[in-house]
Amino acid sequence: MELKSPITAIKGIGSQTEKRMNRIGVYTVRDILLHYPRDYVQFHAPVKPAELNAEGHYAVIGRVMTVPVLKRTNRMEIVQAKAGDLSGTMDLIWFRMPYMRSKIKLGEIYVFYGKARKKGRGYGMEQPEVYSLEQYQEKMKTLQPVYGKTEGLSNQMFMKAIRQVLEDDFLTYDYLPESIRRKEELCEYNFAIRQIHFPDNMESLIIARKRLVFDEFFLFILNIQLQKEKKDAVHNDFPVKNETVIPYILAHLPYDLTKAQKKCLDEIISDLKKGTVMQRLIQGDVGSGKTIVAFLCMALMGENGYQSALMAPTEVLARQHYETFTAMCGEYELERKVILLTGSLTAKEKRLAYEDMRLYPDAMIIGTQALIQEKAVYQNLGLVITDEQHRFGVRQRETLAEKGAFPHILVMSATPIPRTLAIIIYGDMDISVIDEVPAKRLPNKNCVVGTSYRNTAYEFIRKEIQKGHQAYVICPLVEESEELDAENVADYTKKLENYYQGAAKIGCLNGKMRPADKNQVMVAFANGEIDVLVSTTVVEVGVNVPNATVMMIENAERFGLAQLHQLRGRVGRGEAQSYCIMVDNAQSKESKKRLEILNRSNDGFFIAGEDLKLRGPGDFFGIRQSGDLAFSIADIYQDADVLKMAAEDVKELLSDDPELSKEENAKLLLLAQTYRKEGMSL
């Protein structure tokens, strides 16, 4: 078995499983090794049945109190028993596992591990794992991986497949120069891969994760620097000479730009007038007014006879930009063609869009990844803008840029990254920051509550709906997990439907849905056909719904603060007062301290900076903070120190060997080239 072997080289993976694996980007043996766990289950000390006070995953110790009974129905075989002690008992049930009748013995003491559910006055477990006391004590020393998966792929399947690869004595070369490994005290790569999947203990996991995080940051920054050398001082073939359209539009806008917007706009115009190609990032909170800046820049390029393209991460957002820009061109009497190009257009609509792109050399072109398809041919493309650019790979961004002859590049991000980290991550770009929000926008009112507040929150949402407003409810999981205790979209949707009994229209959205289905749900929500949208974080980059006034986030303790801040930015976009309700299921001292930062401030950059101070080396369970930045395992907030470390090492490496021509750097150069070709990470 080799790293490049197809996934079917692993015993037990056939064509159907291969198709499901392909859906989550796993094609080769190498891919499954890089499919890192999303979380880990720690086996805690067992409790007695009488000590259970809430549903969730538990290890329960008890003596088998009744003879296990096997019942047969037309559909399956069922084994039932009771276990506990004099203080209380728990019902146990196994489906399609007839052998459990002989596995557990009357009077023997076992540890039962599984999800405890309320059953009458007590609790019960379905399909629990059974351990002897000695076996469970060994389990308590380990961490069990939990993998992100898709329909038809179980956690056990992933564990079995990865164990098989690792047991095949798989080895890969360690590309990292020995000098860097020694300096930064990094473990060997093969050790890291084994320990990230099946850690011996928490210490080994932290050591392994640090190495893999360093690798991601190091390769990413190295490629930025290698590309930067090639891109510096590229001649500008699209000089801006006419500047009348922006003052005209600003004079007719129904509001004034903020000082931060004006400063950002001045910096961009200055770049566009230089003799070299612009590469600039606009950083600004959700709702800070980046879109109007993008429109003004595209209008300026059109005035000078050049095409401009704006690539959005979702079809709904692309269409919304198209409608907004079309309306503004009409309102300000700009004779400018606005073209929409997305994957959902009919063949005829696409053909007409391609024709317009050929006929109008000063058009504004708005779309999704359809903008980089082979049939999309541009005339005089002078400016490329990517909205929420972290949603696109570097290769995708470059592919769009390559559609023109070195066009200007402008990227927009709502991720609040402290400037010290942004300079590293966007090392090939100049940075503008919009750190103000329009004066007319009311700040969200925030509250952090426990699970007992849920019904109060549901009634508050009901009142908002009665006022004609809408609400979001965010859950961390798509569907129920046997490994993780957290709210999921599928069950929560049913829960709200039962609660409101037709008084509110409930919608459901998650990242596993087909793009067309996701688009349909978001359009329905934007049109007011859905009152409450239950969703995963996929709405983080969604569509502007000014009518939505409530954002309720379940298991808020499982999200990074920067991500929570972006989620609540989905509301507060209209004139009505908006609210963010964060439900803290953990209610721990640590989670309260973190969430209180959000309660106190609506400033994304302050929040990101404060969050940096709270992260510890083993604090990486739950949802990754900067998942939107597309690293596989690294997190720019949590791993800020490693990010700075990697940046310094890249700087020293290239200072000593700019072309990576030394023998000890040959493997590094080869991997960097592969990284670039495959568009890994960003």
N, C-alpha and C positions, 0 to 999 in steps of 0.2 A: 504494500500500500504506500503510495506516494502522496505528498501534499497536493499535487495537481490532479490526482485521481478523482473521477466523478464520485459523488456521494454514494452511489450504488455499490462502490467497492467495499463499503462497510456492511458486514453480515446483518441481514434482517431488514435492510432498506431496499424495497422494491420500487417499481415504477410509480405506484400511487403515492407512496411516502416521498419519493423524489419530487413529484409535482408540488406537494405541500411544502417541502423544504425550499423549493425554488421560489415560492411565493414570499418567503421572508429573506430572500437573497442568499440562500445556502445552496451552492452548486457543487463544490469540491470538498475534499477532506480538509483542506486548509480553511475553508469557510466555516465549517462546523467548529473547528478549534477556536476560531475568532468570534464565534457566537457566544459571547461571554454571558454569565448569569446576570440577571437583572436584580437579583436579591439573594439573600441566604436565609435559611431557616435555622434558628438556634434552638436546640432541644433543652428546654428549661426543666427545672426540678419538678417531679410529678406532684400532683395535688390529689386530695381525696374527693370523692363525688360530692360530699357535703360542702366543699369549699368552692364549688363552681357557682359563680354569681352573674355570668354573662356568656352569651354565645361566643365561640371563637375556637382557635386551635389550642388543645391542651394535651398534656400527658397526665393520665389519671391512673393512680395506683389503686388496686382493689383485688379482693379475693373473689373467685367465681362462686356465686351464691346459689345458682340454680344449675341443674343439669342442662347443658346445651341441647336445644331442640331443633331438629331438622324438619321443616315443612316444605311440601312440594305443591306447587300450583301448576296450572297449564303453561305458564310462561317461564317460571324459574324456580330454583331451590333457595330457600331462605333458612339461615341459622340464627336462632335467638338465644340470648342468655342475659343474666343480671350479674353485675360485679359491684363490690363495694365493701363496706364494713358495717359495724353497728350504728354508725352515725348517719349512714345514707347509702343508697345504691344508685346504679346507673344502668339504663337499658342499652344492650348491645345488639346490633343486627348486621348480618353480612348477606349480601345478595350474590347468587351464583358462585358461592364459595363453600360447597358442602363439606369440604375437608376440615373447616373450622370446628365442626362438631367434635372431631377427635383430637384436634390440636390443643384446645384448651380443656383443662381438667377441673372438675368440681373440687373446690377447696384449695386450689393452687392460687398463688398470688402472681399477678402480671401487671405490666404497665401497658395501658391502651392509649395509643396516640392517634388523634384525629380531630375532626371538627365536632365540638359539642353543641347540640341544638336543644332549645327549650322543648320539653315534652311533658305536658301537664304541669305538675308542681315541681318536677325535677328536670333532669337532662338526659339525653340519649346520644349515642354515637352510631353512625352508619359507616361500615367498611373500615373500622379502625385497624391500624397496624398493631401487632401484639409482640411484646418483648418480655423476656425474663428480666428480673432486676439487674442482673449482671450485664446483659446485653444493652439495656437502656443506659446504664452508667457509662458504658463505652460510647454510646450515641451522644451523650451530653458533652463529650470532648470534641465533637466534630461540628462542622457547619455544612448543611445540605444546600446545594445550589438550586435556585429557582430560575428557570429560563423563560424569556419572552417567547410565546409560541402562537400558533394559529390553529384553526379548527383541524382536528384529526391528528395533532401532534401532542403527545403527553410529555410531562416532565420526566417521567421514567424512561421514555423513549430516547430523549436527549441524553440523559445520564448514561444509559446503556451504550449508545453509539459513541459518545465521547470517551468513555472508559475503554471501549474496544480499540479506538485509535491510539490512545495513550499506552495501552498494554502491548501494542504492536511495536513497542520500543521506537516509536517515532522520534526522530531527532532533526532539528533544523539548525543551521549555522547561526551563531550570534554575531549579527552585523556590527554591533556597537564596539568601537575601539576600546581595548582593555583599559587605556588610560582614563577614559571617561567613566567607565564602570567603577574603577577603583576610586576616582575622585568623588563621585556622587554616591558611593556605597550601594550600588545597584546589583541585584541578584542576576544569575545567568538566565537567559531567555527561556530555555526548556523547563527549568524549575518554575519560572513564573507562570508558564502556560498550564503546567500540571496543578499548581497550587491555586490558580484563579478558579479552576473548575472544581477541584476537590481539596480544599485547604485542610491541612493537618490541624490547624488551630487559627485563632484570630491573628496572632503575630505573623504566621506564614502568609496569611491572606493579605495583610497590610504590606508586607515586603514584596509579594508578587504583584499586587496592584500598583505599587509605586513604580515598578519597572515598566509595566505595560502603559501606564499613564505617561511616563517619561518618553517612551518610544513614540506614542502618538503625537505629543507636543513637539518632540525633537524633529521628527520627519516632516511634520506640517511646517514648522518654522524654517527648516532647512530648505524646503521647496519654495517657500515665499522668497527667501533670500536669493536662491539661485535664479528664480524668475525675475526678481527685482533687478538683478544685474543686467538682464537682457532687455528689460523694459525702460530703464532709466533714459530720460531725454529722447524719447521717440518723437519724431517730427510730427507736428500738428498739421494735417491736411484739411482741417475744417475751421479756419480762423473766423472768429466772430467780429464783424465790423459794424453791423447795424444793431442799435440798442433801443429802439423806440417802443417796442411792444410791451416790455415789462413796465416801464413808467405809466404807460397807457392803462394797462390792466390794474395796476396798483391804485391808480387814481379813481377807478370805477368799482373796486371791490367794496362790498358792504361792511367791511371791517378793516382794521389796520393790522399789518403783520406785527408780531412781537419783535423785540430787539434781537432775540436769538435767531429768529427766522431771517431778519434783514441781514444780520452778520453772516449767516450761512450763505445766503443768496449772493452777497458781495464777494465772498471767497470763491464761489463757483464761477461767477462771471469773470473774475480776475484770472482764474485758471483757463477758461475758454478763450481768453484773449491772448494767452501766452503762445509761444512758438512750439510748445511741447504738449503731448497728450495728457489730459487730466485723468487722474485716478484718485477719486475722493469718496470717502464714506460719510454719510449723514447719520449720526446717532441721535435719536430722539425718542422720548417716551411715547407710548401709544396715545394718540390724540394731541401730539404737540404741533402738528401741522406740517408734516413732511410732504404730504401729497400736493399741496398747493405750490410748494417749492419745486417739485418735480414738474408740475404743469407749466410753471413759468419758464423753467429751463427748456422744456420741449418747445414751447411757443417761441422762445428766442432762437433756437436752432432752425425752426421753420422759417422765421423771418429772414434768416441768412441763407435759406435755400437748401437746408439739409434735412434728411429724415432723422427721426429719433424713435427709439423702441423702449417700451417699458414692459418688463417681464414680471408678472405677479405669480405667487405660489399656488393660487387656487383659481379655478374658472370663475367662481362667484365673484372673487375680488377683482379679477381681470375685467369681467363684464361691468362691475360697478364703476371701476376707473373709466372704462370706455364711455359709459352713460354720462358720468360726471364731466369728462373732458369734452364730449360732444356738446353737452348743454352749455358749458363755459365758452366754447368757441362760438356758439350761436349768440350767447348773451353779450360777448365782447366784440362781436362782428369780425372775428378772425376768419379769413378765407383759408381755412386749413382742413384738409381731409383727415378724419380720425378713423383708423382701421382696426377692427377686432379680429384676432386670429387665435382660436382655441381648438382643442381636440374634439369638442362636442359639435362643432359646426358641421353641417352637411357637406357633401362633396362639392355641391354647387356653390355654397357659401364660401368654402375655402378657395375655390377657383376664382371667385369674384374678388376675394381678399388679395390673392396673389396678383391678380390683374391690376388692382388699385395700387399695390406696392410698386408695380412697374411703371404705372402712369403718373404717380404723384411723388416727385423726388423731395418734397418738403413735408411729407405726411407724418402724423403722429401715429405710431403703430403700437397697439397694446395687446398683450396676450399672455399665454402660459408657456410651457416648454414647447408648444407648437411653433413658437418663434424660431427655434433652432433646428427645425426639421429641414431636410435637404431641399424640399420644394419651396421653402421660404427664401426668396431671392430679393435682396434690398438694392435700392438705387441711392447712392450717396448717403449711407448711414453714418451720421456724425456723432450721435450720442446714444449710449446704451445705459439704461437704468434698470437695476434689479431691486425689486421691492421685497423686504424681508429676506435679504440675500443669503442668510445662513440656511435657508431652505433649499438652496441650490448648491450642487457641487462646483468646485473650482472649474472643472472641465466644462460644465454646462454654461457657466458665466463666460468662459473664454470662447466657447463655440459660438455664442451669440456675438461676442466682440469680433470674432473672425469673419462674421458675415459682412463686415465692412473693412476698410483699409485703415486699421488702427483708430477706431472711433474713441471719443472720450468715454470714460467709465465713471458712472455715479451709482453707488449702492446705498440703500437705505435700510437701517436696522432699528427695531424698537427694543432690542435687548440692552438693558442698562448695564454696560460694562465699565468699571472704573478705568479712567484714562490710562493708568500705568499698564493695565492688561490689554486695553484696546490697541495701544501702540505696538505691542508684541504681536497680537493676533492679526491685525490688519497692517502688518509691517510694510506692505507694498503700496499703502495708500495714505493720503493726507486725510485728516479727520476734522469734520465739523460737528459741533454738538448743539442741538436745540434743547436747551434745558429749561424752557418756559412753556406753559400751556396758555392758550388763548384766555383772555380775562373773563369772557362770558361763560366759560365752562366751570360748572360747580364741582368742587372736589367730592369724591365718593365719601360716604359715611361708612366706616368700617366697624365690625365687631367680631370678636373671637369668642365662640361659645362651645359648650359641651354637647354631647349627643342628646341630652334631655331637652334641649332647646328646639329640637327638630319640628315638633308640631306647631310651636309658636312661629317658627320661620315659615312653615307651610301656610299658616293663616295670614302672615304678613304678605307673602307672595300672592295669596288669593285677593287681598285688598288692592295690591298693585295691578293685578289683572282686571279687577273691577273698574279701575281708573283708566283702563285701556292700554296698560303697559305690558311688557313681557319680561321673562326671567330665564336665566341659565342655571342649571345645576351641573356641577362638574364632579365626576367620579374618577378615581385613579385606574380602575380596571374596566375592561370591556365586558367580561363575564365572570361568574363566580370562579374563584381559584381554590383548589384543594390545599394550596401551600400558603396563601396569603390571606390575612384577615383585613379586608378593605372593601368599601362599597364598589359595586359594579353597575355599569350602565344598563345591562339587560334587566336585572332584578329591580333596580331603582325606578326604571320606567314603569314597570308593572305596579310598584308600590304607590307611585304618584297617581297613576290611573285609578287605582282603588281608592286612594284618599280623596281625590277631587270628584269622583263619581260623575264625570261628564261636565263638571263646572269649568274645567280647563282642558284645552287641547294639548296633549303631551307629545313631543317629538323625541326621536332617539338618533344619536349620531356617534360614530366611532371610526377610528382609522382603518379598521378592517373592511369597511364597506367599499363597494365599487365606487370609483370616482363619480360616475353618473348618479348613483344613489345619494352620495354625500352632497353633491351639487343640488339635487332635487330638494333635500331636506333643508339646506341652508337658504335656498331661494324661498321655500315655503315660510321659513322663520322670518326672513327679511321682509316678506310680504304680509306678515301678521297672521298667517294661517295657523301658526303654532304659538301657543301661549308660553309654554315652558319647554325649553330644549335641554334634555338630559344628554350629556356628552362627555367624552374624554377630553384631553387637552388639545385635540385636533381643532377646536374652535379658537385656539390662541392666535392663529393666523386665519381668520375667517372672513367675515364681511361686516361692514359698518351697519349696525342696527341701532339707530338713535333712540328707538322706542323701548329698548331693553333697559330696565332700571335696576334689576336685582341680579347679582352674581352670588350663588351659594356654592361653596366648595367643600365637598366632603373629604374627610381624611386629609385636612389641610397640612397636618404635620408631616405628611409623606412627600410634600413638594418643596422645591427650593423656593426661597423668598423671591428671587428674581422672576421665577416662573409664575408664582402667585400674583405678583404685581402685574405681569403682563396679562394674566387671565382677567383680573378685575378691570383692566383697561378696556375690556370688551363692553363694559357699561359706562355710563357717564358721558356718552357721546352726543346726547341731546340736551335740551334745555331743562328737563325735569331733574329733580334730585335723584341720585342713584345710590345704591347700597351694596356693600360686599359683606356676606356672612360667611365666615370661615369656621367650619366645624372641626374642632380638635378632638379626635377620637382617643388620642393617647392621654391627654390631660396630665402630662408629665411636667416637671419643673423646667426641663430643657425646651420642650415644645412651646410651653407658654412664653418663655423668654424670647424665643425666636419670633413667634407670631405677633408678639406685642410690638415688635419693630414695625410691622405692617400696620398695626392698629394706630400707631403714632404718626406715621408719615405716608404721604402720597408721592414722594420724590424717589423715582426709580434708582437714581445714581447714589443717593444716600443709603437706600435699602441694600443695594448691591455691596456697597462698601462695608456696611455694618455686618452683612452676612459673612463677609470674608473673615471677620474677627471671631466668628463663632464656630468655625469648622474645626474638627479634630481629625487625627489620622485614621481612626476607625469609624468615623461618622459618614458612612456611605450607603446605608440601607435605604430602601424606598426609591422614589422617583429621582432620577438624576436632575440636578439643577439646570444645567445648560444643555439639556437634550436637544434643544432647538439648534445648537451649534454643530450637531451631526458628528461629534466624536463618538467612537464606539464605547469607550470606558472612561475617558478623561472628562473632568468637569472644571471649567475655568475658575469657578468660585471656590469650590472645595479644594482644588489642586493648584491654587494660585502660586504657591511657593515652588512647586515642581515646574510650572509654566515658566517662571522667571529663571529657574535653574537651567532649563532646556535652552532658553533663549541665549543665555550667557555662554553655554557650551557651544552652540551653533556659531556664535560670534567668534569665539576663540578658534574653533575648527577652521572656519573659512579664512580667518586672518592668517593662519599657519599654512593652509592648503586650499587656496581659492578654487582650484579646479578638481579637488578631491582626486588628485593624481597619484598620491603616495600609496604604496602597496597595502598598508594597514587600513586604508579608506576605500579600497576597491569594492568590497562587499557593500559598504554604505552607499557608494555611488550607484551600484546595481539596484539596490532596494529603492533608492530615491527615484530612479528612472521608472521602476515598476509602479511605485506609488503615484507618480505623475500620470502614467499611462492609464491606470485603472481608476484614477480620480478618487483615491482613498480619502477618508475623512472629509474635510471641507473641500 
